[in-house]
Amino acid sequence: MTDSISALSSPLAADLEISTGIDAIVARVRAAQASITGARAADPARKESFAQAMKRTADVRGRGPIMPYLGTGMGNGPLVELLDGSVKWDMLNGIGVHMFGHGDPRMVAAALRAGLSDLCMQGNLTSNQDSVAFGEFLVAEAKRSSRMSHCFVSNSGCMVNEAALKVCMQKTNAAPRIIAFQDCFMGRSITMSQIGDAAAYRQGIPLSTLVDYMPFYDPQLGARGIEMALWHLKQYIHRYPGQHACFVMEVVQGEGGFNTAPREFFVALMETCKAAGIPVWDDEVQSFGRTESMFAFERLGLGEYIDVVTIGKMSQACACLFHAEMNPKPGLLSGTFTASTSAFQVGLEALRTMRDGGYYGTDGRNAKLHAAFREHASKLVAKRPEWFTPVKDSFGRASTQYVGGTGGMCRFTPFGGDKDRIMKFLQNLFEDGVMAFYCGHGPFHVRMLPPVGVMQPEQWGPVFEIVERSLARTA
Ligand SMILES: Cc1ncc(COP(=O)(O)O)c(C=O)c1O
């Protein structure tokens, strides 16, 4: 089975009449997208019907979404059309899922090819060749700089995190404790909500998981911060010898605030874990594909320390990778579904395009898009300093770091990182034509996950024009 054979979900995809048909459909989609060229205000004539549609959404779900988003199914790269007739710059993309934005012709064609398959959903007992190719692709990418050799696929980040934890627990003979960073987020199963460091996400859930929290890297403390983190880790290992199933880390924290740390921080902690026989699990569900290397651990040269890594979002199907020594006994990992055929096909198309399209490296497209973001955000900070007041961290120290993140994980921090004002700004921003979100637990930041697959650096121009307008309205 080769990488190219697996591009076809069905022998029918090689049929000339079918491929001509797919090309014709994609051309029609392109033509229909041509009118979507920039942000557009909502159509007043659709106000009533949109309000009704949102009410139905809230009724069926039990509550409305944070933002009044209901798409028409049309979009054009970073732009998406909503049912109220508005067009928004989508700088959120379902929290990083739509790496190629809306209606990318390559992804549409991949989904059409997937539609030819005999199966809509694949599973652990019914895999087609594209499902195997998906796992092989990820293992090959990870293997460049780590020992990863196997891949378990499931359909949410949370479920592959459950798999990773089970693998670690079995490997350590049912060790009951988990070491995790403060402000981490891992999904919403009963166990993952307990590890995730947000009280609101585990309200009403009886606590049954033993978690030891570590401070994340503190840029204001630098080397002293590394020393302190190491001290914490050694305390836990000394207090509970042989009791830890794993240390789970996001090498770029997502929900926690797009926090980054230097290599030496992770190396110090990972070496200590290795010496104590504690498996290291890297949760890249949010950062995967978006930094300067496909796996964020690769850019930091951490592969040799990693025992398990989980990925999701932009890959469409989610995965838990581990090396041969972590391979669990039969029965531990399975499930009816792995993912849909279209998730495998579109995921593979996105991953191959990024691998081969010059996205990675310090001079790659991801790095360039981030540099352009920083340029625009920094200019705005300089132009309107009254909106960028010092940001207080949890110790009450003031910072003037207003712009941060890495690759396709972009953050900026207006209004001192105050939650209420940032939420108000995000609402105004949505109305004005840009979708973004927040991250961090105090200070709060404005979070952007642009569609790095298709977004051009110059497209930050119109996005930041709107950002400036909405900040002015909020201030
Ligand atoms: C780091 C991290 N892990 C796990 C998850 C959970 O993924 P999912 O929502 O697909 O279950 C997320 C989701 O945001 C995440 O950011």
The ligand as an ORCA input file, in Angstrom:
! r2SCAN-3c Opt
* xyz 0 1
  C      -5.098     20.195     23.854
  C      -6.451     19.588     23.638
  N      -6.649     18.297     23.943
  C      -7.851     17.695     23.754
  C      -8.925     18.402     23.244
  C     -10.245     17.724     23.066
  O     -10.534     17.526     21.727
  P     -12.044     17.243     21.249
  O     -12.805     18.500     21.512
  O     -11.908     16.903     19.802
  O     -12.568     16.108     22.052
  C      -8.745     19.742     22.903
  C      -9.881     20.515     22.353
  O      -9.875     21.723     22.275
  C      -7.485     20.354     23.110
  O      -7.278     21.638     22.816
*
